[in-house]
Amino acid sequence: FAGAFQNARTELQTSRHFATTTDRESAVESMDALTAAFAGLDELDFALVIDSGPGQKMQLVAALKVASGQDLSRAFQRWSRFPPAMMEDAEFKFDVLGHAGARIHRVTPRQEYAGLPGGTPVHLAIRGDALFFSMGTGSLGAIQSALDRTAAARERRPPVSVRVRPSKLLGLFPPKPDLVEPFRRAFSGSGDYATLEVIPARDGAKGRLTLGEGFLRLRAEALGSGTPGTTDRR
């Protein structure tokens, strides 16, 4: 992290996009605060949930561990004082509300980015130990739910953990019954999930993919051989 942030700081110091010295100094100070927010972390701790929100549109919720939510908030506060010309790709609304010990901010991309998956706006939340991100229809409610679920003591998960419920994604497919209905039947009961976990290893990283029973039923649908038993295969 330190090397990447130092490179970004150097680019800010030499960039020609700043109208005044004050703007440049503010950008550098923001980068310093962002660097401090991740100082001391030697590994990535990240979780992502892919779901479907209201209207069967894609919804993404993610969380990233930080060393100091206070320093990250300080970086956001400085960004809020940047001239509008420097924020031309999106409209930022800082401190929309507080929830479960976190401050929530809203980012609304400009019209040319309005076609992002799930639509806009995007919400960010900063807590003492984590940065939360949500995108798609109902993103505010989704990030509030994520904050509620993680506010209390919880089991430790691998540094990178991705969980998907295929049934929640059916509305994202084109309305073709011959394609959608086999998926709907396969993932209508137990085993409606797929998880990917990545953990550090001596020479890199190790990954584990777990598929629920629904994938076996989907395979059976494709082969036309009926539905298999109820034991998950991992």
Solvent accessible surface area in square Angstrom, and as a share of the most:
residue,aa,sasa,rsa
1,F,102,0.42
2,A,76,0.59
3,G,49,0.47
4,A,69,0.53
5,F,31,0.13
6,Q,99,0.44
7,N,97,0.50
8,A,32,0.25
9,R,65,0.24
10,T,64,0.37
11,E,119,0.53
12,L,40,0.20
13,Q,79,0.35
14,T,102,0.59
15,S,24,0.16
16,R,229,0.84
17,H,168,0.75
18,F,25,0.11
19,A,98,0.76
20,T,73,0.43
21,T,92,0.54
22,T,96,0.56
23,D,19,0.10
24,R,64,0.23
25,E,97,0.44
26,S,20,0.13
27,A,6,0.05
28,V,16,0.09
29,E,71,0.32
30,S,1,0.01
31,M,28,0.13
32,D,53,0.27
33,A,0,0.00
34,L,29,0.14
35,T,43,0.25
36,A,35,0.27
37,A,0,0.00
38,F,16,0.07
39,A,61,0.47
40,G,82,0.79
41,L,41,0.21
42,D,135,0.70
43,E,73,0.33
44,L,86,0.43
45,D,35,0.18
46,F,60,0.25
47,A,39,0.30
48,L,40,0.20
49,V,71,0.41
50,I,41,0.21
51,D,36,0.19
52,S,16,0.10
53,G,11,0.11
54,P,82,0.52
55,G,69,0.66
56,Q,97,0.43
57,K,110,0.47
58,M,58,0.26
59,Q,21,0.09
60,L,37,0.18
61,V,20,0.11
62,A,11,0.08
63,A,25,0.19
64,L,38,0.19
65,K,85,0.36
66,V,2,0.01
67,A,48,0.38
68,S,27,0.17
69,G,4,0.04
70,Q,152,0.68
71,D,31,0.16
72,L,2,0.01
73,S,25,0.16
74,R,98,0.36
75,A,0,0.00
76,F,11,0.04
77,Q,99,0.44
78,R,60,0.22
79,W,61,0.21
80,S,52,0.34
81,R,156,0.57
82,F,27,0.11
83,P,44,0.28
84,P,114,0.72
85,A,80,0.62
86,M,60,0.27
87,M,34,0.15
88,E,117,0.52
89,D,80,0.42
90,A,13,0.10
91,E,96,0.43
92,F,70,0.29
93,K,105,0.44
94,F,40,0.17
95,D,72,0.37
96,V,44,0.25
97,L,54,0.27
98,G,39,0.38
99,H,50,0.22
100,A,43,0.33
101,G,73,0.70
102,A,3,0.02
103,R,109,0.40
104,I,0,0.00
105,H,11,0.05
106,R,78,0.28
107,V,18,0.10
108,T,46,0.26
109,P,19,0.12
110,R,95,0.35
111,Q,154,0.68
112,E,129,0.58
113,Y,94,0.36
114,A,40,0.31
115,G,78,0.75
116,L,63,0.31
117,P,73,0.46
118,G,13,0.13
119,G,22,0.21
120,T,47,0.27
121,P,40,0.25
122,V,12,0.07
123,H,9,0.04
124,L,24,0.12
125,A,0,0.00
126,I,6,0.03
127,R,31,0.11
128,G,54,0.52
129,D,55,0.28
130,A,10,0.07
131,L,34,0.17
132,F,5,0.02
133,F,65,0.27
134,S,0,0.00
135,M,19,0.08
136,G,1,0.01
137,T,44,0.26
138,G,38,0.37
139,S,4,0.02
140,L,56,0.28
141,G,42,0.40
142,A,15,0.12
143,I,0,0.00
144,Q,46,0.20
145,S,44,0.29
146,A,17,0.13
147,L,0,0.00
148,D,80,0.42
149,R,194,0.71
150,T,34,0.20
151,A,63,0.49
152,A,71,0.55
153,A,110,0.86
154,R,135,0.49
155,E,127,0.57
156,R,191,0.70
157,R,139,0.51
158,P,30,0.19
159,P,16,0.10
160,V,32,0.18
161,S,13,0.08
162,V,27,0.16
163,R,113,0.41
164,V,29,0.17
165,R,110,0.40
166,P,17,0.11
167,S,34,0.22
168,K,72,0.30
169,L,32,0.16
170,L,12,0.06
171,G,36,0.34
172,L,64,0.32
173,F,98,0.41
174,P,77,0.48
175,P,130,0.82
176,K,106,0.45
177,P,94,0.59
178,D,110,0.57
179,L,104,0.52
180,V,14,0.08
181,E,65,0.29
182,P,31,0.20
183,F,69,0.29
184,R,115,0.42
185,R,127,0.46
186,A,1,0.01
187,F,5,0.02
188,S,91,0.58
189,G,41,0.40
190,S,79,0.51
191,G,10,0.09
192,D,14,0.07
193,Y,29,0.11
194,A,17,0.13
195,T,20,0.12
196,L,77,0.38
197,E,28,0.13
198,V,42,0.24
199,I,70,0.36
200,P,75,0.47
201,A,39,0.30
202,R,232,0.85
203,D,143,0.74
204,G,48,0.46
205,A,68,0.53
206,K,120,0.51
207,G,59,0.56
208,R,151,0.55
209,L,104,0.52
210,T,8,0.05
211,L,63,0.31
212,G,1,0.01
213,E,4,0.02
214,G,0,0.00
215,F,60,0.25
216,L,53,0.27
217,R,27,0.10
218,L,39,0.19
219,R,146,0.53
220,A,9,0.07
221,E,61,0.27
222,A,82,0.63
223,L,110,0.55
224,G,67,0.65
225,S,84,0.54
226,G,48,0.46
227,T,95,0.55
228,P,51,0.32
229,G,49,0.47
230,T,116,0.67
231,T,89,0.52
232,D,43,0.22
233,R,134,0.49
234,R,208,0.76
